[in-house]
Amino acid sequence: MSGSRPPLIWSCQGYAPFAALAAALGPDQPLYGLRSGHMVVKPGAKTHLHLAAMCAEEVLSLGLSGPLFLGGNCQGALLAQKTAQLLTAAEHPVALLICLNPLQITPYGGRAAFILGRHDVTNPLSRFHDAEALLRANLPQCTIDTIPSEHGKLFNGKILELWTDILRRRMDAVTGTSPGVFPLWSLSAEITAPARW
């Protein structure tokens, strides 16, 4: 892989969104892909942790130097987070976790950037009462950006341009800084709440 930007590892549902992301980011952004497991494996905490362990091994096998940038969309965001936690626990620093419309909010002490579709059914800002407080309590080093999109409409046109621009800016903001840490219990912790409190 070539390109002057730090490598980005992205977890998504399949080849089409990954190819669209690669095209939007351009040749200067080294990009590696991980399959999220969506519609392939039964979702659950143990399954996600097992997939994350396999993904962490794959990431380490790449032999990348320096802090890592991990991200994902939908279920891939959860996989990216669990993978980031495992890599950090193994002393491979993660500079930034990028979550695009994550399905769940789980505790994470490292730096995170959430990019949320304003009209997306998975958007925690519309699913939980006082979601920003919930995010801040469980993701203390998290930035939140919203974009005018809905679920499943993120990988083409102006919306793709918009969120990849945000992604680049968030990566640039932490490049060269020291990543945060997280409590080990957060590897298996999940926050669940009713759709509306």
Secondary structure as GFF3:
##gff-version 3
##sequence-region A 1 197
A	DSSP	beta_strand	8	12	.	.	.	ID=ss1
A	DSSP	alpha_helix	15	25	.	.	.	ID=ss2
A	DSSP	beta_strand	31	35	.	.	.	ID=ss3
A	DSSP	alpha_helix	45	61	.	.	.	ID=ss4
A	DSSP	beta_strand	68	73	.	.	.	ID=ss5
A	DSSP	alpha_helix	75	89	.	.	.	ID=ss6
A	DSSP	beta_strand	94	100	.	.	.	ID=ss7
A	DSSP	beta_strand	112	117	.	.	.	ID=ss8
A	DSSP	alpha_helix	124	127	.	.	.	ID=ss9
A	DSSP	alpha_helix	131	138	.	.	.	ID=ss10
A	DSSP	beta_strand	142	147	.	.	.	ID=ss11
A	DSSP	alpha_helix	157	174	.	.	.	ID=ss12
A	DSSP	three_ten_helix	184	187	.	.	.	ID=ss13
###
